[in-house]
């Protein structure tokens, strides 16, 4: 009988920037977690990450270099957050079907004083 503890599978939100990379490094160096997937939200028309403007081809190349599957989540442009919420909720449902119940973000909260 093995004493090993199963790691918690996680999908990491991947924007292609340093904060995502740092979050990945932290998770990979924590014995409790296993990053089994990356996911990226992209504008349906632009095919770019909203915050950084990085094109999906570069995001895909990064995921391939890391050896972690990438899930692309497309959402249409709109004046509110409803389209994004609908797309991410659909993705969360699909993760549950894969046995992944946790996601992580590496975003920095920035507030101007």
N, C-alpha and C positions, 0 to 999 in steps of 0.2 A: 504494500500500500504506500502510495506516495504522499509526502507531506507538502507538496507544492500547492500553492494557492493560485487559483485561476486569476489572471489579470482581467481588469475591467476593460472591455473593448470600447474605444472612443472614436468618433469622427471629429476631426479638427477642422474648424473653419480656416480656410487657407486663402489669404489675400495676395500672397506673393511677396509680402514685405517682411521687414526684420522682426516685427512683433509676432507674426505667425511662426517664423523660424525659431524664435526664442521659446515660444510656447511648445513647439514640437520638441525641441531639445530638452526642455524641462520634463515633459511627459515621458519621453524616451528614457530619461534617467531616473524615473520613479518606478519602482518595482510593482506598484499597484495597478499601473495602466499599460494598455497596449493601443497605440494609434493604428487602427485597422483601415481607416479611410480618411481622405481629405475631402472637404466639400467647399465649393466656391460659388458665390452668387454672382451672376453676370447679367448685364442688361441684354434683353432679348435682341434689340436692334444693334447695339454697339459691340456686343460680345466682349465687353471689358468689365473689369472689377470696378464697382462704383467708386470706392474711396481713392484708389490708386490710379485707375485708368489703364491698368495692365491688361493686355490682350490675352484672350483665353489660350492662345498657342504657347505663350511663355509660361502660363500657369500649368499647362499640360506637360511641358518640358521639365518644369521643376518637379512635378509629381513623379514623372518617369525616372528622373535622376535620384529621387528619394526612394523609389521602389514601393510607393504607396498608391493604391487606386484612388483616382480622383472622380468625384461626382460633381457634375456641373448642374447648377440650379439656375434656370433662366426665368427672368420676370420682366413683364412689359413696363415701359415707362408710364408713370402716372404721377399725379400731383400729391399723392398721399402714400402711406406705408402699407395699404391694404394688399396690393399686388405682391409685395415682398413677403408679407405675413402668410398669404395663401400659398406661395411657392415653398417657403421654408417649412410650413406645417405639413404639406404633402411629402416633402423630403423626410421629415421626422417620422411620419407614418411608414415610409418605405424602410427606414433604418430599423424600426421595430421588427419588421418582417425578417431582417437579417440578424436579429439578436443584439443589435447595438442600441443601448438605451441611454447613452451619455454622449454629449457633444461638448467641445471645449472651444474657447475663443482666446486669442492672444491680443485682443484690442487693448490699447491704452486709453484710459479715461482722461481726457484733457479738459481742464477748466481754466478759463482766463480769470484772473482776479481783477 
